[in-house]
Amino acid sequence: MATLLEQYEQIVGTDVIDQLRQLAKLLGGKRIIHISSTKAGGGVAEILHRIIPLKHELGIDAVWETITGDADFFQCTKLMHNTLQGNRFDIPDYLLRHYEAVNRENAESLRGLLEEADVVFIHDPQPAAMIESMPARKGKWIWRCHIDVSSPYRPVWKYLRDFVRGYDASVWSLSEFAQRLPHPMYLIPPSIDPLSDKNIDLGPEELGKTYARWGLDPQRPIITQISRFDRFKDPLGVVRAYRLVKEFTPVQLILAGGGATDDPEGEEVFNEVKTSAGDDPDIHILLLPPDDNLTINALQRISDIILQKSTREGFGLTVTEALWKGKPVIGGDTGGIRLQVVNHHTGFLVNTPEGAALRIRYLLKRREKLEEMGQKAREFVRENFLITRHLREYLTLIFAVANETQDRIELL
């Protein structure tokens, strides 16, 4: 059976895999730790589930741990997430003090692992304050921010900045997301894994079962949004766009996704979407387990058009997944969606439900344009957003930070 690297080589070519092996040799003997808030739900967990095994196959000593927290902690970090993305809300002081206490507790439980690591990646705001409890750390600490902090509510950003300024470096998905910090700052967009259950090719039999399972009509167009039930994903706007399209074209809507253990608002938003959908038999609202990747894959593949009508978006891996499957994406003109949806080439950028409806109708009436966009979309992802590129940039970053050099790296 082919190894992971051999399987990737068939997709991206020999040169790309050779570069990964050469970079990995430079990191021999170093221990790398990743810390995040959850192993289920959301793009961070999805990326780490794929990148850690690849590091192991390259001979890199990599470990992934998650922090623990109670309801108040995750309420605080959800408010922090929303305010960093622009909502104006003062987080109560008692929640911030609790946030700090939970970070101290997690730092203590992981102290032996973290103090001896050569490189520690701390993902997003949830575990960011742990660095305050690690004055004796020997390695380099890197804060990896996956969210859009381009226009944060300043009091909350200033609070968080007091922690993250102490890191040795930070990593951002896009340049416009970044806030000035007194250390080296790097840009590394996220990626998808073409070999994962969410992205592998599926046969006609599997796709046929998907139509039957969810009561979908294969003779009528399907538009789909796959995302967590989160207000920033604007699911209510998606329902509005669908209704505007349905006035002219018989169409079906799928809103599918789940929650995450660090998102306490998911159930509330899910119920709002159900109320908005009412008893329309052509709106299919699916609450899926976070690991139901084959179902998500199949739903995207049977769809004609994929939506991601976010009002704020860190990157949007569901956009990448859809483009890889040769589907044009109609996405919100925000964040990382702009990096992926090349207007009029791999999809369309929109700002309103009315704009989304207009573009849906345009593509459904012009099937040749829809197919052309889909072909461009797949190649665009192959060149820019696969996990092999992501890992190459991570390994280069680790070497640069660990060796305190920002000059070029020679691969011999």
LUMROFI-650755 format. One line per field, with one value per residue (C-alpha): residue number from 1; z, y, x. Coordinates in nm, 4 decimals. Layout:
residues N
num [NUM  ...]
w [Z  ...]
v [Y  ...]
u [X  ...]
end
This chain:
residues 412
num [1  2  3  4  5  6  7  8  9  10  11  12  13  14  15  16  17  18  19  20  21  22  23  24  25  26  27  28  29  30  31  32  33  34  35  36  37  38  39  40  41  42  43  44  45  46  47  48  49  50  51  52  53  54  55  56  57  58  59  60  61  62  63  64  65  66  67  68  69  70  71  72  73  74  75  76  77  78  79  80  81  82  83  84  85  86  87  88  89  90  91  92  93  94  95  96  97  98  99  100  101  102  103  104  105  106  107  108  109  110  111  112  113  114  115  116  117  118  119  120  121  122  123  124  125  126  127  128  129  130  131  132  133  134  135  136  137  138  139  140  141  142  143  144  145  146  147  148  149  150  151  152  153  154  155  156  157  158  159  160  161  162  163  164  165  166  167  168  169  170  171  172  173  174  175  176  177  178  179  180  181  182  183  184  185  186  187  188  189  190  191  192  193  194  195  196  197  198  199  200  201  202  203  204  205  206  207  208  209  210  211  212  213  214  215  216  217  218  219  220  221  222  223  224  225  226  227  228  229  230  231  232  233  234  235  236  237  238  239  240  241  242  243  244  245  246  247  248  249  250  251  252  253  254  255  256  257  258  259  260  261  262  263  264  265  266  267  268  269  270  271  272  273  274  275  276  277  278  279  280  281  282  283  284  285  286  287  288  289  290  291  292  293  294  295  296  297  298  299  300  301  302  303  304  305  306  307  308  309  310  311  312  313  314  315  316  317  318  319  320  321  322  323  324  325  326  327  328  329  330  331  332  333  334  335  336  337  338  339  340  341  342  343  344  345  346  347  348  349  350  351  352  353  354  355  356  357  358  359  360  361  362  363  364  365  366  367  368  369  370  371  372  373  374  375  376  377  378  379  380  381  382  383  384  385  386  387  388  389  390  391  392  393  394  395  396  397  398  399  400  401  402  403  404  405  406  407  408  409  410  411  412]
w [0.0000  -0.0930  0.1887  0.2388  0.0712  -0.2277  -0.2648  -0.2576  -0.5114  -0.7641  -0.7224  -0.6819  -0.8421  -0.7293  -0.6843  -0.4191  -0.2099  -0.2431  -0.1033  0.2000  0.2679  0.2430  0.4799  0.7285  0.7452  0.8658  1.1635  1.2808  1.6591  1.7225  1.9089  1.7807  1.9830  1.8575  2.1093  2.0113  2.1806  2.0187  1.8072  1.6503  1.4445  1.2593  1.0210  1.2792  1.3947  1.0391  0.9285  1.2292  1.1870  0.8442  0.8961  1.2085  1.0387  0.7476  0.9865  1.1464  0.8092  0.7401  1.0647  1.2621  1.6329  1.6347  1.9065  1.9153  2.2468  2.3277  2.6269  2.8499  2.9623  3.1053  2.9720  3.1032  2.9397  2.5989  2.6355  2.6896  2.3916  2.1649  2.2634  2.2054  1.8589  1.7661  1.8917  1.7195  1.3997  1.4533  1.6969  1.9556  2.2968  2.6259  2.7686  3.1415  3.3636  3.5506  3.2228  3.1341  3.4760  3.4300  3.0857  3.2433  3.5220  3.2787  3.0726  3.3861  3.4731  3.1254  3.1263  3.4532  3.3230  3.0093  3.1700  3.1201  2.7525  2.6760  2.8650  2.6843  2.3328  2.0670  1.8910  2.0243  1.8018  1.9950  1.7765  1.8070  2.1170  2.3351  2.4628  2.3897  2.7566  2.8403  2.7551  3.0725  3.2789  3.0949  3.1952  3.1904  2.8369  2.6336  2.2852  2.0460  2.0769  1.7701  1.7820  1.4870  1.4246  1.1951  1.2207  1.0627  1.2965  1.0350  1.2174  1.5781  1.8643  2.0005  2.3770  2.3244  2.0816  2.3257  2.5984  2.3835  2.2422  2.5908  2.5696  2.2048  2.1907  2.4076  2.1373  1.9219  1.6004  1.4724  1.1644  0.9792  0.6897  0.4984  0.5251  0.5826  0.8859  1.0704  1.3490  1.4199  1.6776  1.7991  1.6514  1.3063  1.1359  0.8651  0.6126  0.5598  0.4085  0.5166  0.2891  0.2241  0.2015  -0.1327  0.0224  0.3118  0.3212  0.2628  -0.0671  -0.2264  -0.5455  -0.4989  -0.7435  -0.8924  -0.6472  -0.3440  -0.4942  -0.5805  -0.2199  -0.1101  -0.3185  -0.1679  0.1894  0.2055  -0.0252  -0.2994  -0.6584  -0.9018  -1.1810  -1.0152  -0.9386  -0.5895  -0.4168  -0.0958  0.1912  0.4199  0.7383  1.1107  1.2166  1.2956  1.2372  1.0580  0.7949  0.7294  0.6915  0.7065  0.4104  0.2240  0.2824  0.1520  -0.1633  -0.2263  -0.2038  -0.4544  -0.6976  -0.6489  -0.7739  -1.1215  -1.1153  -0.9435  -0.7073  -0.3871  -0.0940  0.1414  0.4586  0.6225  0.9050  1.2735  1.5799  1.7600  2.1255  2.1627  2.0086  2.2494  1.9983  1.7411  1.8676  1.8889  1.5293  1.4087  1.5591  1.3959  1.0569  1.1085  1.1925  0.8822  0.6587  0.7853  0.6153  0.2717  0.1533  -0.0723  0.2133  0.3698  0.6999  0.8078  1.1474  1.0864  1.3232  1.2887  1.1477  0.8858  0.6097  0.3427  0.3662  0.3286  0.0317  -0.1370  -0.0726  -0.2352  -0.5348  -0.6111  -0.5865  -0.8869  -0.7007  -0.3582  -0.1419  0.1397  0.2091  0.5087  0.6344  0.8035  0.7324  0.8469  0.5401  0.4523  0.3961  0.2691  -0.0223  -0.0978  -0.0769  -0.3182  -0.5680  -0.5565  -0.6570  -0.9626  -0.8268  -0.8743  -0.5425  -0.4721  -0.1592  0.0640  -0.0405  0.2762  0.4328  0.2893  0.0463  -0.1605  -0.1844  -0.3360  -0.5326  -0.8317  -0.9468  -1.2794  -1.2944  -1.0016  -0.8828  -0.7757  -0.4775  -0.3368  -0.0491  -0.0272  -0.0626  -0.3733  -0.5251  -0.4451  -0.6038  -0.9199  -0.9613  -0.8917  -1.1636  -1.4032  -1.3631  -1.3732  -1.7080  -1.8493  -1.7917  -2.0130  -1.7943  -1.4811  -1.6130  -1.7241  -1.3814  -1.2149  -1.4206  -1.3378  -0.9712  -0.9371  -1.0970  -0.8860  -0.5693  -0.7032  -0.7503  -0.4313  -0.1513  -0.1042  0.2209  0.0698  0.0107  0.3625  0.5208  0.3178  0.4505  0.8084  0.7942  0.6471  0.9220  1.1969  1.0661  1.0375  1.3860  1.5558  1.3969  1.4335  1.0673  0.8182  0.5265  0.2522  0.3242  0.1133  0.0412  -0.0397]
v [0.0000  0.3451  0.5765  0.9133  1.0932  0.8570  0.9218  1.2978  1.2650  1.1361  1.4616  1.7327  1.5793  1.4525  1.7911  1.9046  1.5889  1.6109  1.9644  1.8419  1.5678  1.8119  2.0580  1.7806  1.6828  2.0328  1.9800  1.6476  1.6065  1.9005  1.8487  2.0507  2.0956  2.2243  2.3472  2.4212  2.4339  2.1350  1.8259  1.8293  2.0996  2.3935  2.4423  2.4401  2.0876  1.9702  2.0990  1.9541  1.6131  1.5958  1.7770  1.5918  1.2450  1.3978  1.5397  1.1970  1.0326  1.2883  1.1829  1.4949  1.4661  1.6478  1.6391  1.7906  1.8629  2.0420  2.2544  2.2000  2.4599  2.5041  2.6894  3.0290  2.9877  2.9094  3.1843  3.4247  3.2956  3.3069  3.6699  3.7298  3.5713  3.7849  4.1112  4.0458  4.0124  4.3498  4.3174  4.5937  4.4365  4.4769  4.1343  4.1297  4.1427  3.8255  3.6295  3.7656  3.6717  3.3235  3.3004  3.3700  3.1168  2.8400  2.9137  2.8890  2.5536  2.4173  2.5458  2.3655  2.0360  2.0575  2.2183  1.9312  1.8974  2.2694  2.3731  2.1159  2.1681  2.3261  2.4951  2.5491  2.6556  2.8111  2.8281  3.1227  3.3187  3.0306  2.9132  3.2386  3.3352  3.0144  3.1824  3.3936  3.0760  2.9566  3.1872  2.8925  2.7757  2.6804  2.6777  2.9265  3.0035  3.0938  3.2301  3.1071  3.3317  3.1744  3.4503  3.7906  4.0567  4.3325  4.5553  4.4357  4.6001  4.7757  4.7160  4.3390  4.3364  4.5425  4.2904  3.9943  4.1770  4.1927  3.8134  3.7578  4.0283  3.7984  3.5294  3.4825  3.5048  3.5033  3.3528  3.4968  3.3720  3.7032  4.0250  4.2349  4.0215  4.1068  4.3595  4.5091  4.3133  4.3477  4.0189  3.8555  3.8025  3.5421  3.4756  3.1144  3.0535  2.7321  2.4314  2.1146  1.7527  1.5926  1.2455  1.3043  1.1586  1.5087  1.5469  1.2055  1.1166  0.9397  0.7053  0.7285  0.4715  0.6763  0.9932  0.8169  0.7067  1.0686  1.1834  0.9077  0.9555  1.3215  1.3145  1.5224  1.5409  1.4753  1.6467  1.9895  2.2146  2.2037  2.4952  2.4198  2.5908  2.3773  2.5562  2.5761  2.7355  3.0702  3.4192  3.5248  3.2555  3.4329  3.1236  3.3417  3.5383  3.2095  3.1211  3.4656  3.4198  3.0771  3.2203  3.4915  3.2291  2.9999  3.2721  3.2084  2.8647  2.5372  2.4843  2.2988  2.4336  2.2384  2.4041  2.1472  2.1631  2.1170  2.2832  2.2799  2.2140  2.5681  2.7420  2.7819  2.9767  2.7005  2.5563  2.8995  2.9838  2.6398  2.7000  3.0435  2.8846  2.6193  2.8885  3.0859  2.7796  2.7028  2.4067  2.4509  2.0912  2.2080  2.3483  2.0710  2.1719  1.9033  1.8973  1.6685  1.5226  1.7041  1.3917  1.3065  1.3944  1.1524  1.3001  1.6535  1.5391  1.3808  1.6816  1.9142  1.6836  1.6531  2.0306  2.2597  2.5677  2.6100  2.9161  3.0576  3.3807  3.4802  3.8361  3.7753  3.4802  3.3822  3.1728  2.9427  2.5862  2.4861  2.7208  2.5435  2.2031  2.3075  2.4564  2.1352  1.9427  2.1636  2.3696  2.7465  2.9251  3.2294  3.3753  3.6779  3.9502  3.9175  3.7692  3.4565  3.4047  3.6881  3.4946  3.1936  3.3179  3.4982  3.7027  3.5759  3.2977  3.0550  3.2033  3.5320  3.7619  3.9131  4.1335  4.0760  3.7948  3.9747  3.9679  3.5979  3.5220  3.7119  3.5128  3.1815  3.2513  3.3593  3.0315  2.8059  2.9605  2.9298  2.5743  2.6129  2.9005  2.6982  2.4089  2.6413  2.8043  2.4634  2.3531  2.6732  2.6320  2.2858  2.3889  2.7025  2.4904  2.2405  2.5207  2.7173  2.5493  2.1849  2.0579  1.9948  2.3689  2.4418  2.1935  2.3245  2.6744  2.5513  2.3628  2.6654  2.8851  2.6434  2.6357  3.0148  3.0822  2.8048  2.9308  3.2993  3.3665  3.5462  3.4921  3.2357  2.8628  2.6469  2.2960  2.0761]
u [0.0000  0.1325  0.2402  0.0725  0.3606  0.3479  -0.0238  0.0275  0.3052  0.0501  -0.1458  0.1206  0.4297  0.7707  0.9381  0.6887  0.7390  1.1179  1.1061  0.9109  1.1658  1.4577  1.2917  1.2103  1.5798  1.6612  1.4272  1.5659  1.5461  1.3140  0.9856  0.6900  0.3699  0.0336  -0.2270  -0.5882  -0.9277  -1.1001  -1.0346  -1.3818  -1.5503  -1.4027  -1.1134  -0.8332  -0.9100  -0.9565  -0.6168  -0.4337  -0.5976  -0.4321  -0.1025  0.0151  0.0246  0.2165  0.4753  0.5102  0.5678  0.8408  1.0089  0.9150  0.8338  0.4969  0.2272  -0.1229  -0.2971  -0.6224  -0.7148  -1.0158  -1.2673  -1.6140  -1.9198  -1.8058  -1.4654  -1.6118  -1.8701  -1.5818  -1.3794  -1.6861  -1.7426  -1.3726  -1.3974  -1.6993  -1.5495  -1.2174  -1.4194  -1.5832  -1.8743  -1.8727  -1.9212  -1.7394  -1.6635  -1.7449  -1.4393  -1.5365  -1.5283  -1.1835  -1.0485  -1.1984  -1.0387  -0.6992  -0.7568  -0.8513  -0.5410  -0.3262  -0.4841  -0.4202  -0.0644  -0.0008  -0.1405  0.0758  0.3811  0.6265  0.5360  0.5416  0.8537  1.0674  0.9270  1.1459  0.8523  0.4978  0.2079  -0.0808  -0.3920  -0.6317  -0.7392  -0.8621  -0.5187  -0.3298  -0.2855  -0.0985  0.2320  0.2044  0.2418  0.5544  0.8429  1.0855  1.0030  1.3074  1.1572  1.0010  0.6291  0.4231  0.0685  -0.1368  -0.4406  -0.7013  -0.9637  -1.0189  -0.8787  -0.8727  -1.1254  -1.1417  -1.3229  -1.0170  -1.0601  -1.0750  -0.7828  -0.5720  -0.6513  -0.5481  -0.2453  -0.0943  -0.0614  0.0301  0.2971  0.5102  0.5253  0.8346  0.6298  0.2731  0.1070  -0.1927  -0.4030  -0.4110  -0.2124  -0.5263  -0.6167  -0.2972  -0.2481  0.0928  0.2952  0.6578  0.7813  0.8194  0.4818  0.4188  0.1413  0.0319  -0.3142  -0.4901  -0.5376  -0.7358  -0.6299  -0.7269  -0.6953  -0.9349  -1.2862  -1.4196  -1.2332  -1.1746  -1.3598  -1.6950  -1.8659  -2.2177  -2.3543  -2.2499  -2.3944  -2.7189  -2.7582  -2.7179  -3.0149  -3.2284  -3.1103  -3.2107  -3.5119  -3.3506  -3.4721  -3.1821  -3.3778  -3.3833  -3.0847  -2.9356  -2.7639  -2.5777  -2.4022  -2.1872  -2.0848  -2.1299  -2.4572  -2.2991  -2.4386  -2.1210  -2.2016  -2.5354  -2.7570  -3.0687  -2.9344  -2.8887  -3.2546  -3.3517  -3.1401  -3.2940  -3.6458  -3.5589  -3.4256  -3.7235  -3.9584  -3.8118  -3.6436  -3.7367  -3.4457  -3.3542  -3.1511  -2.9266  -2.7981  -2.5731  -2.3258  -2.2812  -2.1463  -1.8162  -1.7439  -1.6058  -1.9128  -2.2071  -2.4225  -2.4613  -2.7897  -2.9518  -2.8602  -2.9731  -3.3179  -3.3387  -3.2670  -3.5356  -3.7884  -3.6922  -3.7246  -4.0745  -4.2397  -4.0790  -4.0120  -3.7272  -3.5179  -3.3111  -3.1491  -2.9056  -2.7362  -2.4402  -2.1795  -1.8460  -1.6787  -1.9458  -1.7016  -1.8224  -2.1724  -2.0375  -1.8297  -2.1307  -2.3557  -2.1045  -2.0618  -2.4338  -2.4782  -2.4800  -2.3574  -2.1996  -2.2674  -2.0580  -2.2406  -2.0347  -2.0319  -1.6949  -1.4675  -1.1213  -1.0491  -1.3367  -1.2174  -1.5613  -1.4955  -1.1679  -1.3379  -1.6109  -1.3651  -1.1596  -1.4726  -1.5135  -1.8024  -1.8307  -1.8723  -2.0872  -1.9331  -1.9442  -1.7014  -1.4976  -1.1868  -1.0301  -1.3170  -1.1692  -0.8437  -1.0203  -1.3189  -1.1723  -1.4703  -1.6124  -1.3489  -1.3918  -1.7209  -1.8763  -1.8331  -2.1540  -2.2644  -2.6402  -2.8968  -3.0231  -2.6746  -2.6368  -2.9750  -2.8814  -2.5578  -2.7309  -2.9851  -2.7085  -2.5168  -2.8217  -2.9177  -2.5636  -2.4503  -2.1437  -2.0227  -2.0925  -1.8782  -1.5981  -1.5823  -1.5735  -1.2717  -1.0827  -1.1744  -1.0178  -0.6891  -0.6737  -0.6892  -0.4338  -0.1840  -0.2500  -0.4445  -0.3468  -0.1971  0.1469  0.1939  0.0688  0.3101  0.6050  0.5415  0.4995  0.8297  1.0069  0.8612  0.9680  1.3232  1.3372  1.1997  1.3978  1.7190  1.6355  1.6977  1.4782  1.7155  1.6711  1.6966  1.9278  1.7973  2.0971]
end
